[in-house]
Amino acid sequence: MPVVADFCRRLDLQAIVDRACPVREVAQATGAMTALRKLAGRRRSLLVGDSKLVSYANLRAMGQAGVAFIAPASKTYVDADVPATQDAAAATPVDYTASRDQDRPPDQRGRYRVTEDTMTLHGKRTRDPALPVRRVFVWPGARADAARANRARKLDRARDDLERLARGLGGRHYPDPDAVTARVGAIAASRRVKDYLRAQVGTNQAGKPTLAWSSGQAALDAEAASDGWYALLTNLTPAQADAAEVLRRFKGQEVVERRYSAFKGPLAVAPLFFREGLNRRSPARGAPWLAVSRGPACRRVVSGYTAARCLVSARIDGHAASGAGWDMVPRACARRGGGARGR
């Protein structure tokens, strides 16, 4: 709407108000003019995407087009060791509550902290210009707690497997150190504890294999330092949005996705039961109809798009049905919903 916006900006609203109403409230007129100018002004779009959005070519093109963006950075652009250098206690708390935590007590809601710096992206060619971007590190408390619980669960499962292996040392399955070493490697890979599992395999004086293991505390501490952290890249300036506002705008992505899902995704409607063999024809239109029972039957799930089309195209004709409690809907509605037989 550039033409309309430019036209509204050229209007001398104050002179118009003065001529129309010489005696007026200055505060009300000023507020109305400010609101109208804000409504008629241009607004920049904000593109919020996932990590696939982040590439040198994409960010350069968006910068040249003047498009603002926010996207999480993958490990390709931000190494996993970089968030480990951040201090969650020194980060800035964010006043944000996720929708899933709205009904929870304040002490059980998710906590968010942010800190920021800058980084530079380089293209594959030497003549490609460097792209400086803001990097906002986000620490969600719930995600950090989940990472710690997951690591403890992996270590417990690996410990159970190693204890079971220790009880079978010298048996027919693990008669020598090579078999034990192979099994230890399989446990570390399946339980995903390679980075912090330390195992020593040997033999005793009788030639029986021995096994000792421990958890590398240094590796555990290094991984725990990065629990929950992730990085957001954006070209918004600090004047446009501080680090906390960048996170809030990034979290607004799910609102758009949820509305799209509500329209295109599954929509629970009233219980319907489709019965085959009761095809009738409307005496007025001559169109095929399908009888639908409204009794206690299984729930029918269709998409919002399908339901809208069916409601628009359906024409209820009570004279075509024989028996109380029956409505008539087009067969096309059942066909779009996934077949004539209800599930």
N, C-alpha and C positions, 0 to 999 in steps of 0.2 A: 504494500500500500504506500509506495513512496510518494505518489502524486497527492493522495489524500492527506498524508502527513505534512507534506510541504504546504499544501493549501491551508491546513489548520494552523500551521505556524505563522503563516502570513496574515491570518485574521487578527485585527486589532480588537480583541475581546473587551479590553478595558474601556475603549471608546464606545463600543456598542452598548455596554452595560450603563455607562454614564448617560448616554443619550436616552436609553430606554427607561432608566430609573435613576434620576439624579440623586435621590436620597436612598442610600443603600448601606449595607454592612460591608465595610472594607475587608474584614477578615474572611467573610463567607465568599465574597467575589474572588479574592486572591486564592483561596483554597480551591474554588471551582476551576479557575484558570490553570492552576498548577496541575490539578488532576487531569484536566482535558489535554494539556500539553504532554503529560506523561503517557496518557492513553494513545495520543496521536503520534508519539515519537517512534522511531525505529528501535527494534530490539534485536540484539545479536543472538544467534542460536548457539546452543551448547550441546556438543556431541559427547555423550557418555557411552563408552563401549567397554569391551573386555580386553584381555591382553593381546588378542589378535589385531587390535587396532594399532598397536604400537609397532611402528617400523619407520625407518628413516624416510622412505618415500611418502608414507602417509602423513607423518608429522610435518614434513616440508610442504606438502600440498595444502594441508589445512592452514599452515601459517601464511602461505601466500594468498589463500582465499579469505583470510580473516575469520576463520571458524575456530571458536574456542572448543577445547576438548578436555576430557578427564578420562584416564584409562589406567588400569593397574599394569605395572611393569612385570614382565616375566623374568626368569633367571638369566635369559639371554642378555638383557640390558642391565639388570641389577643383580649382582652376584649374591648368593645366599649368605655369604659372610658379611656383607655390608649392613644388613639390619641388625646383626649381632653386636655391632658397635654402638647401637642406640641404647639409651637409658630410659626405661619406661617411667621411672620415678621422676625424672627431670622433664618428661614430656608434658605438653599442655593438655589438661582434661577438656573433653568436648561435651557440651550440653546436647546430647542426642540420645534418644530412646528408640530402639527398634520396635516395630509394630508388634512383634511377638512378645515383647516385654511390657506392653502397656498395662496389662492387668496384674503384673507381678509387684510385690513390695519393692520399695526403692533399693533395699540392700541385696535383692536378688536379680536386679537388672544388669544388663551388659554394660561394661565400662569401656570407654574409648579415650585414647590419648594420641596426640599427634605431635610431630616435630618435622622440620623441613630443612632442605638445603637445595642446591642446584647441581645439575649434571649436564654434560654435553654429549650429544649424539653425533657420530661421524658417519659419512657415507662410504661406500665401497671405493669410490674414486677419489684421488687426491685433490681434484679440483672441486669436489662437493663442499659447500660451506658447512661449518659447524652449526649445530642447532642447540642452543641453550634452552633448557626446560626446567621448570620447578619440579622438585621431587619431594613429595609429602609422605613421610613414614607414618603408618597407622598401627597402633597397638590395641586390638580388641581383647578385653580381658577374657571373654568367653572362649575365644579362639585359643588363647594361651593356655587356659585351663584344660581345654580339650587336647591340646598337644601334649601336655604333661601327663594326662591320664592315659593317652594312647601309648606314650613311650613306656610308662610303667606297666601297662598291660602287655606290651610286646616283650619286655624283659621278664615278666612273670611266666609267660608261655615258653620263652626260650629256656628259662631256668627249669621248668618242669621237664622239657625235652632232654636237657643235659643230665638231670638227675636220673631219668629213665635210662639214658645211655650209660651212665656210670654204673648202674646196677647190672647191666649186661656186658660189662667189660670182660674179655677173656672167653666169652661164650662163642657159639657157632656163628653168630652174626658179626661180632667184632673181635676176631681172634688176634689181630695184630694192630700196630699203630696206624698203618695206612687206612684200614677200614674205619678206625675211630676218627682220623683226621677228615676223611671224606664225609662222615656223618656230621661232624661238627660244622663243616662248611655248608652242608645242606640245611642244618638248623639255622645257622646265621642268615642264610639267604631267604629261607621261607618265613622266618620271623622278622626279617628286615632289621637286624641288629649288628650288621657287619662293622659299622663305624665304631661301636663301643663294646664289642665282645672280645675279650682277651682269653685265649685258651692255650694251654700247654699240654701236649700229648707226649708221653714217654713210656718206659717199661720199668718194671721192678726187677729185683734180683731173680725172681722165678720166671721171668720172661713174659709176664702178664702185662698188657697195656694199662697205663694210668692216665688219668685226666684231671686237670685242674683248670678252673676258669674264674674270671672276674670281670667286672665292668670297668672300662676305662673312665675314670672320673673326669679327666681333662676333656675327653670327647663328649661326655654327658653334659658338662658345664657349658661347652661351646655350643652344643645344640640347644640347650635350655635358654641360652641368651637370645636366641632368635625366635623363640616360641611366640607365635601369633603375629609377628610383624609382617607387613607387606607394604609395598611402595606404590603410590599413585603419581603419575606424570600428568602435568597440565601446563598449558601456556597462559592461564589466567594470571594476571599480575596480583601482587599482594593488595593493591588498592581495590581491585575488583572482588577478591575473595581471599581471606586469610586461610591458614591451614585448616582450621576447624570448619570453615564454610566450604572448603573444597571437599571435605569428607561428607558433609551434609548433602551437597549437591550430587556427589557420587552415589550416595544411598538413595537418592530419589529415582534412580533408574528402575528399581523394582516396582514403583508405582505404575509407570507406563507399561512395563511387561505384564503386571497383574491385570490391568485393564484390557490389554490385548488378549490375554489368556481367557478372561471372562467372556469375551465376545467370540473368540474362535475355539476355545477349549470346551471341555465337557460342562454341561449345564444340567443339574438335577431338576427334573420336572416332576409333576404329579405322577403317581403310580399308574402305568398303562399296561394293558395286556392285549397283544395283537392276536386275533384269531383268524386263521386261514379258512377259506371255503365259504366265507360270508360276504363275498363280493356282491354289491348291489349297484344299481344305476339310478342316479337321481332322475326323477321324472321330468324335472325342469331343465337340467343342463345335459343330461345324458353322459355324465362323466363317471368313471369308475370310483367307487368309494370302498372303504374298508372299515368294518365295525370295530370299535375300540371299547373295551370294558373299563369301567371306573371302579370296579370292585377291589377287594384287598388282594392285589397281585404284586409282582415284583416291580421294582423301580426302573423306569426307563431313563436312560441317560443319553442326551443328544447334545450337539454343539449349539451354542447360541445363534450362530449363523443359520443352521438348519432349522432351529425353532422359529426364527424370525421369518424365514421363507415359507415355512409351513403355515404359520399363523396368517401371513398375508394372503397366501393362495387358497386357504381353506374356506369353504362355504358350508355352514351347518344347515342340514336339511332334515328336520325331525320326522318328516313324513316318510322318509326312505327307510327308517328303522322300525322294526316290529319288536316291541318289548321295552319295558322301562329300564332306565339306567344305561342306555347305549347312545353314544354320540357317533357322528359320521365324519371322518376326516379323509382326505385324499390318500390313495395308495402311494402317491409319490412321497408323502411325508414319511411313511414307514420305510420306503426304499432308501431315502436319504439318511434315515436314522440308523441304517445298518441291517435291513432285512425286515421281512414281515413278521417274523416270529419273535416275541419278546424274550428277553433274557432275565 
